[in-house]
């Protein structure tokens, strides 16, 4: 069974969750003859070659995404009686209540989150490569890039996808071992 991790908690949170996932895999019953376990990351993404455009538009998109997470937390628990939250959900409930009531003093602004470059894949192609390498080092093997989020316009999404195809993916492909396949003679 694969693990899917969200990047919004940052690399420290993914590291914690990855440790839990690895522990669960190691202690799972069974003969382990099924598919190999995989670890994937889901992240909001925006890529542009102009750092000034990234600073403006990337920050807007990060801000929108963070606010949507707050709204999700508000809606999930809106009609829920806190006295009936099961014990194993108390941590989720407390986290979501804090998130829903924010932003709080001292929390990073969307601009600061974007500048840190560790919670969302937002930046120039080089920034996006650094972001992906950070999570690759934690054991992430696949990434689900959410680039059609909220106010992102169609042309921005296409631009992000183009830059990934032309610059980001080739960076990682260049590191893959090349296997020569023998041609069968007829």
DRENGU-724794 format. One record per atom (N, C-alpha, C): x, y, z; atom name; residue number from 1. Coordinates in nm, 3 decimals. Layout:
N
PT       px       py       pz  site  pos
PT        X        Y        Z    CA  NUM
...
***
This chain:
186
PT       px       py       pz  site  pos
PT    0.084   -0.117    0.000     N    1
PT    0.000    0.000    0.000    CA    1
PT    0.089    0.123    0.000     C    1
PT    0.052    0.221   -0.079     N    2
PT    0.131    0.343   -0.089    CA    2
PT    0.095    0.446    0.016     C    2
PT    0.184    0.540    0.034     N    3
PT    0.159    0.652    0.124    CA    3
PT    0.147    0.780    0.044     C    3
PT    0.048    0.861    0.077     N    4
PT    0.029    0.991    0.012    CA    4
PT    0.041    1.098    0.119     C    4
PT    0.133    1.191    0.099     N    5
PT    0.161    1.293    0.198    CA    5
PT    0.136    1.430    0.138     C    5
PT    0.081    1.521    0.219     N    6
PT    0.062    1.659    0.176    CA    6
PT    0.182    1.742    0.216     C    6
PT    0.220    1.836    0.131     N    7
PT    0.340    1.916    0.157    CA    7
PT    0.314    2.036    0.247     C    7
PT    0.187    2.070    0.272     N    8
PT    0.159    2.195    0.344    CA    8
PT    0.214    2.197    0.486     C    8
PT    0.242    2.080    0.544     N    9
PT    0.303    2.075    0.677    CA    9
PT    0.454    2.091    0.674     C    9
PT    0.510    2.089    0.555     N   10
PT    0.654    2.106    0.541    CA   10
PT    0.729    1.976    0.555     C   10
PT    0.860    1.981    0.530     N   11
PT    0.941    1.858    0.532    CA   11
PT    0.947    1.789    0.668     C   11
PT    0.943    1.865    0.777     N   12
PT    0.949    1.800    0.908    CA   12
PT    0.826    1.712    0.931     C   12
PT    0.710    1.762    0.892     N   13
PT    0.586    1.683    0.908    CA   13
PT    0.589    1.561    0.815     C   13
PT    0.633    1.579    0.693     N   14
PT    0.641    1.465    0.601    CA   14
PT    0.741    1.362    0.655     C   14
PT    0.851    1.407    0.713     N   15
PT    0.949    1.315    0.771    CA   15
PT    0.883    1.233    0.883     C   15
PT    0.805    1.297    0.970     N   16
PT    0.734    1.226    1.077    CA   16
PT    0.638    1.122    1.021     C   16
PT    0.559    1.164    0.922     N   17
PT    0.461    1.073    0.864    CA   17
PT    0.528    0.961    0.786     C   17
PT    0.637    0.991    0.721     N   18
PT    0.711    0.888    0.647    CA   18
PT    0.765    0.783    0.745     C   18
PT    0.810    0.825    0.862     N   19
PT    0.858    0.730    0.963    CA   19
PT    0.745    0.638    1.008     C   19
PT    0.627    0.694    1.027     N   20
PT    0.511    0.612    1.064    CA   20
PT    0.477    0.512    0.952     C   20
PT    0.482    0.559    0.830     N   21
PT    0.453    0.474    0.714    CA   21
PT    0.554    0.360    0.706     C   21
PT    0.682    0.393    0.719     N   22
PT    0.787    0.291    0.711    CA   22
PT    0.772    0.189    0.825     C   22
PT    0.737    0.237    0.943     N   23
PT    0.716    0.148    1.057    CA   23
PT    0.597    0.055    1.031     C   23
PT    0.490    0.110    0.977     N   24
PT    0.373    0.028    0.946    CA   24
PT    0.407   -0.077    0.841     C   24
PT    0.484   -0.040    0.742     N   25
PT    0.525   -0.137    0.641    CA   25
PT    0.609   -0.249    0.703     C   25
PT    0.699   -0.212    0.791     N   26
PT    0.790   -0.310    0.851    CA   26
PT    0.716   -0.407    0.943     C   26
PT    0.609   -0.364    1.005     N   27
PT    0.538   -0.448    1.101    CA   27
PT    0.408   -0.506    1.046     C   27
PT    0.378   -0.480    0.920     N   28
PT    0.254   -0.530    0.860    CA   28
PT    0.260   -0.680    0.843     C   28
PT    0.149   -0.747    0.875     N   29
PT    0.146   -0.891    0.852    CA   29
PT    0.137   -0.921    0.703     C   29
PT    0.168   -1.042    0.667     N   30
PT    0.157   -1.080    0.527    CA   30
PT    0.291   -1.122    0.470     C   30
PT    0.284   -1.168    0.346     N   31
PT    0.405   -1.220    0.282    CA   31
PT    0.476   -1.118    0.194     C   31
PT    0.424   -0.998    0.184     N   32
PT    0.484   -0.887    0.109    CA   32
PT    0.511   -0.923   -0.038     C   32
PT    0.419   -0.997   -0.096     N   33
PT    0.435   -1.034   -0.236    CA   33
PT    0.358   -0.942   -0.329     C   33
PT    0.288   -0.845   -0.272     N   34
PT    0.209   -0.753   -0.354    CA   34
PT    0.296   -0.646   -0.417     C   34
PT    0.234   -0.544   -0.470     N   35
PT    0.309   -0.433   -0.530    CA   35
PT    0.403   -0.368   -0.429     C   35
PT    0.513   -0.318   -0.479     N   36
PT    0.609   -0.249   -0.393    CA   36
PT    0.545   -0.122   -0.336     C   36
PT    0.570   -0.091   -0.210     N   37
PT    0.515    0.032   -0.153    CA   37
PT    0.573    0.155   -0.222     C   37
PT    0.492    0.258   -0.232     N   38
PT    0.534    0.383   -0.297    CA   38
PT    0.499    0.498   -0.205     C   38
PT    0.575    0.605   -0.212     N   39
PT    0.550    0.725   -0.134    CA   39
PT    0.533    0.843   -0.230     C   39
PT    0.418    0.908   -0.221     N   40
PT    0.388    1.020   -0.310    CA   40
PT    0.359    1.146   -0.229     C   40
PT    0.384    1.259   -0.290     N   41
PT    0.360    1.389   -0.229    CA   41
PT    0.259    1.465   -0.312     C   41
PT    0.163    1.526   -0.245     N   42
PT    0.067    1.613   -0.312    CA   42
PT    0.101    1.756   -0.270     C   42
PT    0.115    1.845   -0.370     N   43
PT    0.154    1.982   -0.341    CA   43
PT    0.093    2.078   -0.442     C   43
PT    0.064    2.197   -0.395     N   44
PT    0.026    2.304   -0.488    CA   44
PT    0.150    2.343   -0.567     C   44
PT    0.131    2.371   -0.696     N   45
PT    0.245    2.402   -0.780    CA   45
PT    0.221    2.518   -0.874     C   45
PT    0.325    2.596   -0.889     N   46
PT    0.324    2.708   -0.984    CA   46
PT    0.469    2.732   -1.024     C   46
PT    0.494    2.739   -1.152     N   47
PT    0.631    2.757   -1.199    CA   47
PT    0.634    2.865   -1.307     C   47
PT    0.729    2.955   -1.292     N   48
PT    0.751    3.060   -1.392    CA   48
PT    0.899    3.095   -1.390     C   48
PT    0.953    3.125   -1.506     N   49
PT    1.096    3.155   -1.514    CA   49
PT    1.132    3.294   -1.460     C   49
PT    1.035    3.383   -1.446     N   50
PT    1.060    3.520   -1.398    CA   50
PT    1.038    3.526   -1.247     C   50
PT    1.143    3.547   -1.167     N   51
PT    1.129    3.552   -1.021    CA   51
PT    1.032    3.660   -0.974     C   51
PT    1.022    3.771   -1.047     N   52
PT    0.928    3.876   -1.006    CA   52
PT    0.784    3.831   -1.021     C   52
PT    0.756    3.757   -1.127     N   53
PT    0.621    3.703   -1.146    CA   53
PT    0.593    3.597   -1.040     C   53
PT    0.692    3.514   -1.010     N   54
PT    0.675    3.414   -0.904    CA   54
PT    0.645    3.484   -0.772     C   54
PT    0.718    3.592   -0.743     N   55
PT    0.697    3.662   -0.616    CA   55
PT    0.555    3.715   -0.605     C   55
PT    0.503    3.769   -0.713     N   56
PT    0.367    3.825   -0.708    CA   56
PT    0.261    3.717   -0.718     C   56
PT    0.262    3.645   -0.828     N   57
PT    0.154    3.549   -0.854    CA   57
PT    0.167    3.424   -0.767     C   57
PT    0.288    3.378   -0.747     N   58
PT    0.307    3.261   -0.661    CA   58
PT    0.259    3.287   -0.520     C   58
PT    0.285    3.407   -0.468     N   59
PT    0.238    3.443   -0.335    CA   59
PT    0.085    3.446   -0.331     C   59
PT    0.022    3.500   -0.434     N   60
PT   -0.125    3.503   -0.440    CA   60
PT   -0.181    3.361   -0.435     C   60
PT   -0.123    3.270   -0.512     N   61
PT   -0.173    3.133   -0.517    CA   61
PT   -0.148    3.060   -0.385     C   61
PT   -0.034    3.082   -0.323     N   62
PT   -0.007    3.022   -0.192    CA   62
PT   -0.108    3.075   -0.090     C   62
PT   -0.133    3.205   -0.091     N   63
PT   -0.231    3.264    0.001    CA   63
PT   -0.369    3.204   -0.018     C   63
PT   -0.410    3.188   -0.144     N   64
PT   -0.540    3.128   -0.172    CA   64
PT   -0.545    2.986   -0.118     C   64
PT   -0.441    2.907   -0.142     N   65
PT   -0.439    2.768   -0.099    CA   65
PT   -0.446    2.758    0.053     C   65
PT   -0.370    2.840    0.122     N   66
PT   -0.371    2.839    0.269    CA   66
PT   -0.510    2.874    0.321     C   66
PT   -0.572    2.975    0.262     N   67
PT   -0.707    3.015    0.306    CA   67
PT   -0.808    2.904    0.278     C   67
PT   -0.792    2.832    0.169     N   68
PT   -0.882    2.721    0.139    CA   68
PT   -0.866    2.609    0.241     C   68
PT   -0.744    2.588    0.290     N   69
PT   -0.724    2.488    0.395    CA   69
PT   -0.794    2.531    0.524     C   69
PT   -0.791    2.661    0.553     N   70
PT   -0.863    2.713    0.670    CA   70
PT   -1.014    2.690    0.654     C   70
PT   -1.063    2.720    0.535     N   71
PT   -1.207    2.703    0.510    CA   71
PT   -1.247    2.556    0.517     C   71
PT   -1.163    2.469    0.466     N   72
PT   -1.191    2.325    0.477    CA   72
PT   -1.203    2.284    0.623     C   72
PT   -1.110    2.332    0.706     N   73
PT   -1.114    2.299    0.849    CA   73
PT   -1.241    2.353    0.914     C   73
PT   -1.283    2.472    0.875     N   74
PT   -1.408    2.529    0.930    CA   74
PT   -1.527    2.442    0.893     C   74
PT   -1.534    2.401    0.768     N   75
PT   -1.650    2.327    0.718    CA   75
PT   -1.654    2.183    0.769     C   75
PT   -1.539    2.118    0.779     N   76
PT   -1.536    1.978    0.822    CA   76
PT   -1.599    1.962    0.960     C   76
PT   -1.570    2.054    1.050     N   77
PT   -1.616    2.041    1.189    CA   77
PT   -1.732    2.133    1.224     C   77
PT   -1.787    2.203    1.126     N   78
PT   -1.889    2.305    1.151    CA   78
PT   -2.005    2.256    1.238     C   78
PT   -2.064    2.145    1.208     N   79
PT   -2.182    2.097    1.281    CA   79
PT   -2.150    1.980    1.374     C   79
PT   -2.024    1.969    1.409     N   80
PT   -1.982    1.856    1.490    CA   80
PT   -1.974    1.896    1.637     C   80
PT   -2.031    1.815    1.723     N   81
PT   -2.026    1.839    1.867    CA   81
PT   -1.888    1.797    1.918     C   81
PT   -1.809    1.892    1.970     N   82
PT   -1.672    1.859    2.013    CA   82
PT   -1.666    1.752    2.121     C   82
PT   -1.772    1.735    2.197     N   83
PT   -1.769    1.632    2.303    CA   83
PT   -1.780    1.492    2.247     C   83
PT   -1.813    1.479    2.119     N   84
PT   -1.828    1.346    2.058    CA   84
PT   -1.712    1.310    1.963     C   84
PT   -1.610    1.393    1.960     N   85
PT   -1.495    1.362    1.875    CA   85
PT   -1.424    1.241    1.934     C   85
PT   -1.408    1.135    1.855     N   86
PT   -1.342    1.014    1.908    CA   86
PT   -1.199    1.045    1.954     C   86
PT   -1.153    0.971    2.053     N   87
PT   -1.018    0.997    2.107    CA   87
PT   -0.908    0.997    2.001     C   87
PT   -0.916    0.906    1.903     N   88
PT   -0.810    0.901    1.804    CA   88
PT   -0.821    1.014    1.700     C   88
PT   -0.924    1.097    1.709     N   89
PT   -0.938    1.212    1.621    CA   89
PT   -0.917    1.345    1.694     C   89
PT   -0.889    1.340    1.823     N   90
PT   -0.872    1.462    1.901    CA   90
PT   -0.758    1.549    1.845     C   90
PT   -0.650    1.486    1.803     N   91
PT   -0.538    1.562    1.745    CA   91
PT   -0.577    1.633    1.617     C   91
PT   -0.650    1.563    1.530     N   92
PT   -0.699    1.624    1.405    CA   92
PT   -0.793    1.740    1.436     C   92
PT   -0.882    1.715    1.532     N   93
PT   -0.979    1.818    1.569    CA   93
PT   -0.908    1.944    1.621     C   93
PT   -0.814    1.925    1.712     N   94
PT   -0.741    2.040    1.769    CA   94
PT   -0.662    2.114    1.661     C   94
PT   -0.596    2.039    1.574     N   95
PT   -0.519    2.101    1.465    CA   95
PT   -0.611    2.182    1.374     C   95
PT   -0.724    2.122    1.336     N   96
PT   -0.816    2.192    1.246    CA   96
PT   -0.881    2.313    1.313     C   96
PT   -0.909    2.304    1.442     N   97
PT   -0.968    2.419    1.511    CA   97
PT   -0.869    2.536    1.514     C   97
PT   -0.743    2.506    1.537     N   98
PT   -0.642    2.612    1.535    CA   98
PT   -0.630    2.670    1.395     C   98
PT   -0.622    2.583    1.294     N   99
PT   -0.612    2.629    1.157    CA   99
PT   -0.732    2.716    1.120     C   99
PT   -0.852    2.672    1.154     N  100
PT   -0.974    2.743    1.117    CA  100
PT   -0.983    2.881    1.183     C  100
PT   -0.924    2.897    1.299     N  101
PT   -0.934    3.025    1.370    CA  101
PT   -0.821    3.121    1.336     C  101
PT   -0.733    3.081    1.246     N  102
PT   -0.618    3.165    1.209    CA  102
PT   -0.650    3.264    1.101     C  102
PT   -0.552    3.336    1.053     N  103
PT   -0.409    3.325    1.090    CA  103
PT   -0.383    3.382    1.230     C  103
PT   -0.276    3.331    1.289     N  104
PT   -0.238    3.369    1.424    CA  104
PT   -0.110    3.452    1.421     C  104
PT   -0.093    3.540    1.521     N  105
PT    0.031    3.618    1.527    CA  105
PT    0.153    3.526    1.527     C  105
PT    0.251    3.563    1.448     N  106
PT    0.374    3.487    1.441    CA  106
PT    0.375    3.380    1.331     C  106
PT    0.259    3.348    1.275     N  107
PT    0.257    3.253    1.164    CA  107
PT    0.314    3.320    1.040     C  107
PT    0.382    3.242    0.957     N  108
PT    0.437    3.303    0.836    CA  108
PT    0.326    3.348    0.740     C  108
PT    0.352    3.458    0.674     N  109
PT    0.258    3.509    0.573    CA  109
PT    0.270    3.422    0.448     C  109
PT    0.175    3.431    0.357     N  110
PT    0.190    3.358    0.230    CA  110
PT    0.320    3.391    0.159     C  110
PT    0.362    3.517    0.164     N  111
PT    0.489    3.554    0.101    CA  111
PT    0.606    3.482    0.167     C  111
PT    0.606    3.476    0.300     N  112
PT    0.714    3.407    0.371    CA  112
PT    0.714    3.258    0.343     C  112
PT    0.594    3.199    0.335     N  113
PT    0.584    3.056    0.302    CA  113
PT    0.643    3.031    0.164     C  113
PT    0.607    3.115    0.068     N  114
PT    0.660    3.099   -0.068    CA  114
PT    0.811    3.116   -0.068     C  114
PT    0.861    3.217    0.001     N  115
PT    1.005    3.241    0.003    CA  115
PT    1.082    3.127    0.069     C  115
PT    1.025    3.064    0.172     N  116
PT    1.091    2.950    0.237    CA  116
PT    1.107    2.834    0.140     C  116
PT    1.010    2.818    0.051     N  117
PT    1.021    2.719   -0.055    CA  117
PT    1.017    2.574   -0.010     C  117
PT    0.954    2.546    0.106     N  118
PT    0.952    2.409    0.156    CA  118
PT    0.813    2.349    0.171     C  118
PT    0.708    2.429    0.156     N  119
PT    0.573    2.377    0.177    CA  119
PT    0.493    2.362    0.048     C  119
PT    0.531    2.434   -0.055     N  120
PT    0.462    2.427   -0.183    CA  120
PT    0.565    2.437   -0.294     C  120
PT    0.537    2.370   -0.404     N  121
PT    0.629    2.370   -0.519    CA  121
PT    0.597    2.493   -0.605     C  121
PT    0.643    2.607   -0.559     N  122
PT    0.615    2.736   -0.623    CA  122
PT    0.747    2.809   -0.642     C  122
PT    0.779    2.841   -0.768     N  123
PT    0.902    2.914   -0.793    CA  123
PT    0.946    2.903   -0.937     C  123
PT    1.070    2.936   -0.959     N  124
PT    1.132    2.920   -1.090    CA  124
PT    1.158    2.770   -1.110     C  124
PT    1.195    2.728   -1.230     N  125
PT    1.228    2.586   -1.247    CA  125
PT    1.336    2.539   -1.148     C  125
PT    1.437    2.621   -1.125     N  126
PT    1.541    2.582   -1.029    CA  126
PT    1.484    2.568   -0.888     C  126
PT    1.393    2.658   -0.850     N  127
PT    1.328    2.649   -0.718    CA  127
PT    1.247    2.520   -0.708     C  127
PT    1.174    2.487   -0.813     N  128
PT    1.092    2.367   -0.813    CA  128
PT    1.178    2.242   -0.804     C  128
PT    1.291    2.242   -0.872     N  129
PT    1.383    2.129   -0.863    CA  129
PT    1.435    2.114   -0.720     C  129
PT    1.474    2.225   -0.657     N  130
PT    1.521    2.219   -0.518    CA  130
PT    1.413    2.163   -0.426     C  130
PT    1.289    2.211   -0.445     N  131
PT    1.176    2.164   -0.364    CA  131
PT    1.160    2.013   -0.379     C  131
PT    1.158    1.965   -0.502     N  132
PT    1.139    1.822   -0.527    CA  132
PT    1.255    1.738   -0.474     C  132
PT    1.375    1.789   -0.484     N  133
PT    1.491    1.717   -0.431    CA  133
PT    1.485    1.707   -0.279     C  133
PT    1.434    1.811   -0.214     N  134
PT    1.417    1.810   -0.069    CA  134
PT    1.328    1.694   -0.027     C  134
PT    1.217    1.677   -0.096     N  135
PT    1.125    1.569   -0.061    CA  135
PT    1.173    1.433   -0.112     C  135
PT    1.243    1.432   -0.221     N  136
PT    1.303    1.308   -0.270    CA  136
PT    1.397    1.251   -0.164     C  136
PT    1.472    1.338   -0.097     N  137
PT    1.565    1.295    0.007    CA  137
PT    1.491    1.233    0.127     C  137
PT    1.363    1.263    0.141     N  138
PT    1.283    1.206    0.249    CA  138
PT    1.219    1.073    0.209     C  138
PT    1.236    1.033    0.083     N  139
PT    1.180    0.908    0.036    CA  139
PT    1.061    0.923   -0.057     C  139
PT    1.027    1.044   -0.093     N  140
PT    0.916    1.066   -0.187    CA  140
PT    0.961    1.022   -0.326     C  140
PT    0.877    0.943   -0.391     N  141
PT    0.910    0.889   -0.523    CA  141
PT    0.825    0.948   -0.634     C  141
PT    0.709    0.998   -0.600     N  142
PT    0.617    1.053   -0.699    CA  142
PT    0.558    1.182   -0.643     C  142
PT    0.518    1.273   -0.734     N  143
PT    0.458    1.400   -0.692    CA  143
PT    0.330    1.423   -0.771     C  143
PT    0.227    1.461   -0.699     N  144
PT    0.102    1.504   -0.761    CA  144
PT    0.101    1.655   -0.751     C  144
PT    0.116    1.721   -0.864     N  145
PT    0.126    1.866   -0.868    CA  145
PT   -0.012    1.927   -0.892     C  145
PT   -0.061    2.001   -0.795     N  146
PT   -0.190    2.067   -0.807    CA  146
PT   -0.166    2.208   -0.861     C  146
PT   -0.167    2.221   -0.991     N  147
PT   -0.136    2.352   -1.049    CA  147
PT   -0.260    2.424   -1.101     C  147
PT   -0.373    2.358   -1.104     N  148
PT   -0.497    2.422   -1.146    CA  148
PT   -0.579    2.453   -1.021     C  148
PT   -0.521    2.531   -0.930     N  149
PT   -0.588    2.563   -0.804    CA  149
PT   -0.647    2.703   -0.809     C  149
PT   -0.767    2.713   -0.752     N  150
PT   -0.833    2.841   -0.732    CA  150
PT   -0.821    2.938   -0.846     C  150
PT   -0.754    3.050   -0.821     N  151
PT   -0.749    3.157   -0.921    CA  151
PT   -0.647    3.135   -1.033     C  151
PT   -0.579    3.021   -1.035     N  152
PT   -0.482    2.996   -1.142    CA  152
PT   -0.556    2.995   -1.276     C  152
PT   -0.505    3.071   -1.369     N  153
PT   -0.566    3.079   -1.501    CA  153
PT   -0.513    2.967   -1.590     C  153
PT   -0.593    2.931   -1.689     N  154
PT   -0.559    2.821   -1.779    CA  154
PT   -0.419    2.837   -1.838     C  154
PT   -0.386    2.957   -1.886     N  155
PT   -0.254    2.979   -1.946    CA  155
PT   -0.142    2.963   -1.843     C  155
PT   -0.168    3.000   -1.717     N  156
PT   -0.067    2.981   -1.612    CA  156
PT   -0.044    2.832   -1.586     C  156
PT   -0.151    2.756   -1.585     N  157
PT   -0.139    2.611   -1.564    CA  157
PT   -0.058    2.550   -1.679     C  157
PT   -0.092    2.586   -1.801     N  158
PT   -0.019    2.534   -1.917    CA  158
PT    0.128    2.575   -1.911     C  158
PT    0.156    2.698   -1.868     N  159
PT    0.294    2.746   -1.858    CA  159
PT    0.371    2.663   -1.755     C  159
PT    0.308    2.637   -1.641     N  160
PT    0.371    2.554   -1.538    CA  160
PT    0.400    2.416   -1.594     C  160
PT    0.303    2.356   -1.660     N  161
PT    0.323    2.221   -1.716    CA  161
PT    0.433    2.220   -1.821     C  161
PT    0.437    2.324   -1.903     N  162
PT    0.541    2.332   -2.005    CA  162
PT    0.679    2.339   -1.941     C  162
PT    0.694    2.424   -1.839     N  163
PT    0.825    2.436   -1.773    CA  163
PT    0.864    2.307   -1.703     C  163
PT    0.768    2.237   -1.647     N  164
PT    0.799    2.108   -1.587    CA  164
PT    0.847    2.011   -1.694     C  164
PT    0.779    2.011   -1.807     N  165
PT    0.816    1.921   -1.915    CA  165
PT    0.950    1.954   -1.979     C  165
PT    0.982    2.083   -1.986     N  166
PT    1.106    2.125   -2.053    CA  166
PT    1.226    2.134   -1.960     C  166
PT    1.204    2.164   -1.831     N  167
PT    1.319    2.189   -1.744    CA  167
PT    1.324    2.103   -1.617     C  167
PT    1.210    2.083   -1.553     N  168
PT    1.212    2.012   -1.424    CA  168
PT    1.224    1.862   -1.444     C  168
PT    1.134    1.804   -1.521     N  169
PT    1.139    1.659   -1.543    CA  169
PT    1.270    1.615   -1.608     C  169
PT    1.320    1.686   -1.711     N  170
PT    1.449    1.645   -1.768    CA  170
PT    1.563    1.644   -1.666     C  170
PT    1.560    1.732   -1.569     N  171
PT    1.662    1.733   -1.463    CA  171
PT    1.666    1.597   -1.392     C  171
PT    1.548    1.546   -1.359     N  172
PT    1.541    1.419   -1.286    CA  172
PT    1.566    1.301   -1.380     C  172
PT    1.520    1.310   -1.501     N  173
PT    1.543    1.201   -1.598    CA  173
PT    1.692    1.186   -1.627     C  173
PT    1.764    1.296   -1.629     N  174
PT    1.908    1.290   -1.660    CA  174
PT    1.984    1.211   -1.554     C  174
PT    1.930    1.200   -1.436     N  175
PT    1.996    1.126   -1.328    CA  175
PT    1.962    0.979   -1.328     C  175
PT    1.861    0.938   -1.405     N  176
PT    1.820    0.797   -1.409    CA  176
PT    1.925    0.715   -1.484     C  176
PT    1.947    0.594   -1.437     N  177
PT    2.040    0.507   -1.510    CA  177
PT    1.977    0.470   -1.645     C  177
PT    2.058    0.471   -1.745     N  178
PT    2.012    0.437   -1.880    CA  178
PT    2.035    0.288   -1.903     C  178
PT    1.931    0.222   -1.945     N  179
PT    1.937    0.079   -1.971    CA  179
PT    1.927    0.058   -2.122     C  179
PT    2.024   -0.012   -2.174     N  180
PT    2.022   -0.044   -2.317    CA  180
PT    1.935   -0.166   -2.337     C  180
PT    1.841   -0.154   -2.426     N  181
PT    1.754   -0.265   -2.459    CA  181
PT    1.801   -0.324   -2.591     C  181
PT    1.830   -0.452   -2.589     N  182
PT    1.877   -0.518   -2.713    CA  182
PT    1.761   -0.532   -2.809     C  182
PT    1.785   -0.499   -2.933     N  183
PT    1.684   -0.513   -3.037    CA  183
PT    1.678   -0.661   -3.078     C  183
PT    1.557   -0.712   -3.084     N  184
PT    1.539   -0.851   -3.129    CA  184
PT    1.554   -0.854   -3.281     C  184
PT    1.631   -0.947   -3.330     N  185
PT    1.645   -0.957   -3.476    CA  185
PT    1.536   -1.048   -3.530     C  185
PT    1.484   -1.008   -3.644     N  186
PT    1.372   -1.084   -3.702    CA  186
PT    1.420   -1.190   -3.797     C  186
***
